[in-house]
Amino acid sequence: MGYVEDLRKMVGHIPLILVGAVVLINDGNNRILLQKRMQHPVGRFGLPGGLMELGESTEETARREVFEETGLTIGTLHLIDVFLK
């Protein structure tokens, strides 16, 4: 079980402040890799990404999530922006 799941077991349903990463993977032909979601929202398409685990940097989070969700090992990363919700 991951850090977020462990935290959720301790605090229940109260809101959490979490850090995550989303990755845009462009193939050079103006196409972006999308994945069909297996969890919420099921069946919709989205970008590879997810929440940071304890002790990770945002770059490590991005790389791990891309590998977990696509099986791809990514090269150079470029930060596009930081979004606050």
N, C-alpha and C positions, 0 to 999 in steps of 0.2 A: 504494500500500500504506500502511496506517496505522501508527501508532506501536507498537501492541501486536504487530502482525505482524512489524514490523522487530525489535522486542525479542526475540520468540520465535525468529527466525532466528539471533540472536546467542547466546542462552542455552540453546536446545534445550528440553527438557521439564522443567527444574527449576521448582518452584513460583514464581510471581510474586505480589507484592502489588499489586493493582490497585484503582482507584477507578472506580465506575460510577454510573449513575443509572437509576432506573425511574420511570415516570410513570403515575399513575392519572388517567385522563381520564373524568370523570363528565358525562353529558349533561343532568343536572338531573331526570331521570326514574328515578333510582336504577339506571341502567345504566352499566357500566364498559366502555370500549373494550378489546377483546382482539384480538390478531393471531394468525394461524395461522403457526407457526414454519416457516421454510424451512431453518433450520440446527438444530443440536442443541438440543433433541430435535425432529426433523423431524415435522411433522404435529400437534404439540401446540399448545395455545393459551397465550399469555402476554401480559404487559404490555409496552408499548413501552419500550425502554431499551437501554443498552449501556455500553461502557467509555469512559472519558475519554481524549481525545487530548492530547498534549503541549501545554501552554499554555492549555488550556481551564479554565473554572470548572465546578463541578458544574451550575450553571444552564445554561451554554452546552452542556454535554454533554446534558442533558435535552432542551433545545430541538432540538439537531441530531439526536439519535436519534429523537425523535418525527417530525420532518420526513422523515428518511431512510426510516423504516419505515412511515409512514402518509400522508405528503404534507401533513399538517396543520401549520399555524403556530399555536402555542399562546400564550395571553395570560398572565395572572398565574399565577405558580407559588407554591405554599405548601409549605414543607418540613414533612413529616409526622414523619419520624424518620431517624435514622442507625443503620444495622444493621452489626454486625461479625460476621464469620463466622470 
